[in-house]
Amino acid sequence: MFGKNENLNAKITLEELKLWKESFDFLMKSIAGQKNFREFLRSEYSEENILFWVACEDLKNETDPDLIEEKARMIYEDYISILSPKEVSLDSRVREAVNRNMVEPTNSTFEEAQCQIYTLMHRDSYPRFLNSQRYTSLVQQLQSS
């Protein structure tokens, strides 16, 4: 979903930017919004949060039981395991729920963890993104064109 795209902002409109400011949900539903937010999170050394969220979205849409198990194990190894360099920050209750769910993974194995990370991004990173140079520059570029 997040390939190298040098022209990241080619099709963003001022209206879309305003929607991003109105609602974190709008930002996260927009491909360009996710990409810009990811770049911002990378600058804050918390890119793993959106990567985890996107991986969970992908898992939710999976219907093949073998792929569900494979994807769930990859998500666990990449973002939940305490040995992972991209470990997301979860409270112990949610971490225990994920561990229980991993006995028989489903496409909703990480639902509670995904919700916790979404809330963390919404409350913590999103307000900083809206005040960031990245976002304000986009708005200024579009207002002047």
C-alpha positions as CSV (number, residue, x, y, z in Angstrom):
1,M,0.0,0.0,0.0
2,F,2.9,2.4,0.7
3,G,5.2,2.2,-2.2
4,K,7.8,4.7,-3.0
5,N,5.9,7.5,-4.7
6,E,7.9,10.7,-5.3
7,N,4.8,12.6,-6.4
8,L,3.0,11.9,-3.1
9,N,0.8,14.9,-3.2
10,A,-0.1,15.1,-6.9
11,K,-3.9,14.6,-6.6
12,I,-4.6,16.2,-3.2
13,T,-7.2,19.0,-3.2
14,L,-7.6,21.7,-0.7
15,E,-11.0,20.3,0.2
16,E,-9.4,16.9,1.0
17,L,-6.8,18.6,3.3
18,K,-9.7,20.4,5.1
19,L,-11.4,17.0,5.6
20,W,-8.2,15.6,7.1
21,K,-8.2,18.5,9.6
22,E,-11.9,17.9,10.4
23,S,-11.6,14.2,11.1
24,F,-8.8,11.6,11.7
25,D,-11.2,9.1,10.1
26,F,-11.1,11.1,6.8
27,L,-7.3,11.2,7.0
28,M,-7.0,7.5,7.5
29,K,-9.5,6.7,4.7
30,S,-7.5,8.7,2.2
31,I,-4.6,6.9,0.6
32,A,-2.7,10.3,0.3
33,G,-3.7,11.0,3.8
34,Q,-2.2,7.8,5.1
35,K,1.0,8.3,3.1
36,N,1.5,11.8,4.4
37,F,0.7,10.8,7.9
38,R,3.1,7.9,7.6
39,E,5.9,10.2,6.5
40,F,5.1,12.4,9.5
41,L,5.1,9.4,11.8
42,R,8.5,8.3,10.3
43,S,9.9,11.7,11.3
44,E,8.7,11.1,14.8
45,Y,10.1,7.5,15.0
46,S,6.6,6.0,15.4
47,E,5.9,4.7,11.8
48,E,5.3,1.2,13.2
49,N,1.9,2.4,14.4
50,I,0.4,3.1,11.0
51,L,2.2,0.1,9.5
52,F,0.5,-2.1,12.1
53,W,-2.9,-0.5,11.5
54,V,-2.6,-1.0,7.8
55,A,-1.5,-4.7,8.2
56,C,-4.5,-5.2,10.5
57,E,-6.8,-3.7,7.8
58,D,-5.4,-6.0,5.3
59,L,-5.9,-9.0,7.6
60,K,-9.6,-8.0,8.2
61,N,-10.2,-8.3,4.5
62,E,-8.7,-11.7,4.1
63,T,-11.0,-14.7,3.8
64,D,-8.6,-17.6,3.1
65,P,-8.0,-19.4,6.4
66,D,-4.4,-20.3,5.5
67,L,-3.5,-16.7,4.6
68,I,-5.3,-15.4,7.7
69,E,-3.0,-17.6,9.9
70,E,0.1,-16.6,7.9
71,K,-0.7,-12.9,8.0
72,A,-1.6,-13.0,11.7
73,R,1.7,-14.7,12.5
74,M,3.6,-12.1,10.4
75,I,1.8,-9.2,12.2
76,Y,2.5,-10.8,15.5
77,E,6.2,-11.2,14.8
78,D,6.5,-7.7,13.2
79,Y,4.6,-5.6,15.7
80,I,3.5,-7.5,18.8
81,S,6.5,-9.6,19.8
82,I,8.8,-8.0,22.4
83,L,11.7,-9.1,20.2
84,S,10.5,-7.0,17.3
85,P,12.3,-3.7,16.5
86,K,8.9,-2.4,15.3
87,E,6.9,-3.4,18.4
88,V,3.9,-1.3,19.0
89,S,3.0,0.0,22.5
90,L,0.1,-2.0,23.9
91,D,-1.1,-2.3,27.5
92,S,-0.8,-5.6,29.2
93,R,-4.5,-6.5,29.0
94,V,-4.6,-6.0,25.2
95,R,-1.3,-7.8,24.7
96,E,-2.7,-10.8,26.7
97,A,-5.9,-10.8,24.6
98,V,-3.7,-10.9,21.4
99,N,-1.7,-13.8,22.8
100,R,-4.9,-15.7,23.6
101,N,-6.3,-14.9,20.1
102,M,-3.1,-16.2,18.5
103,V,-3.9,-19.8,19.6
104,E,-6.4,-19.8,16.7
105,P,-5.9,-16.7,14.6
106,T,-8.8,-15.1,12.8
107,N,-9.1,-12.0,10.7
108,S,-10.1,-10.1,13.9
109,T,-7.3,-11.4,16.1
110,F,-5.8,-7.9,16.4
111,E,-9.0,-5.9,16.6
112,E,-8.6,-4.7,20.1
113,A,-4.9,-3.9,19.6
114,Q,-5.6,-2.1,16.3
115,C,-8.2,0.0,18.1
116,Q,-5.8,0.9,20.8
117,I,-3.1,2.0,18.3
118,Y,-5.7,3.9,16.3
119,T,-6.7,5.8,19.4
120,L,-3.1,6.4,20.3
121,M,-2.4,7.9,16.8
122,H,-5.7,9.9,17.0
123,R,-5.0,11.4,20.4
124,D,-1.2,11.8,20.2
125,S,0.2,12.0,16.7
126,Y,-2.8,13.4,14.7
127,P,-2.8,16.8,16.5
128,R,0.9,17.2,16.0
129,F,0.5,16.2,12.3
130,L,-2.0,19.0,11.8
131,N,0.4,21.5,13.3
132,S,3.4,20.1,11.5
133,Q,5.4,21.7,8.7
134,R,4.4,18.9,6.4
135,Y,0.6,19.6,6.7
136,T,0.9,23.4,6.8
137,S,3.1,23.3,3.7
138,L,0.6,21.3,1.8
139,V,-2.2,23.7,2.7
140,Q,-0.1,26.7,1.7
141,Q,0.9,25.1,-1.6
142,L,-2.7,24.4,-2.5
143,Q,-4.0,27.8,-1.4
144,S,-1.5,29.5,-3.6
145,S,-2.3,27.4,-6.7
